Structure formats: structure tokens, C-alpha cells
Amino acid sequence: LAGLALASDFSPRRIAVQLSNDMYQILEPQLKRRGVTIEPEIAYRSGPFFVLAVNVIEIDWALFIEHTHRTVKSKNKWEQKAYNDDDDDDEQEQEEAWIK
């Protein structure tokens, strides 16, 4: 199977076709979970380029804001953890430098 995958045509056009089809199919359910109802359409596809038109039908603002808040809160938690981990590394380096 790996040989078949490597022998496949990985041209920019073929990748654009696959990507546009995937985005067309995945975008709608992903946004639906966030409270946004859309109608996607592949408006233009030529060679390695494509344009995906998205018509927004409805937005459930309460669900959208709730999901966005959870996402931002989660992101901030990870950024804070990374920042704290960096601080711990700096403190450890300072202690090691002082001991030397």
C-alpha cells in the first residue's frame, strides 16, 4: 500500500481537488457544533486553486459564544501552563548558575 501511495499523482491540482472536497464536507458539521448553520459551495476550482463560497444561514449566538469562551479559556490555560513551565526552567537555570 505504501508503494501505491508513493506512486500516486500528488500534483498541486490533485491536492486542491481533494482538499476542496474535504473542506466542503467537513466545514458544515464542524461549524454546526459551534452554532453556525452554513451552505458551502465550491465556487471555483482551476488547477491548484479553489474558492469555497460559504453562505451563512443562521447563527445560534448563545451556543457560538459558549463554544468560543470554552476554546479561549482552554487555550489560555495551555498558554499559562507553557509560560509557567518556561519560568520554572529559567529559575532552575538561575539556581544552577548560582551553584556553579
Steps between C-alpha positions, in 0.01 A plus 500: 500500500783741577636444149162585352478816706845611387420418140181707514476831321566766766472793262385841634177461302420162653574629849275804442217276381529274805538791742202690358283187520612432857441858612160499333397189697668578834429871540122476535486249792793670678326837495162344585645385835594862565148624426560618143287363216658541156462393138847445352557489126811456290469822299816468293765237446779526245832321521645537850252774601147485636247734656255367754194724530324486835148629547424552870139400560467540877711560810395380844684777684467343844655171384763681293611722789498206744721292269732794431531569874591136568757504219663823620498385861664170404758677284584744778541210743754333270682828433518570873634149561764548229592840647529352849711212366733755337525688828586178685776430246638854544499465879675165478766644266553793739541264795747283305697811398512621860622161623783500244 
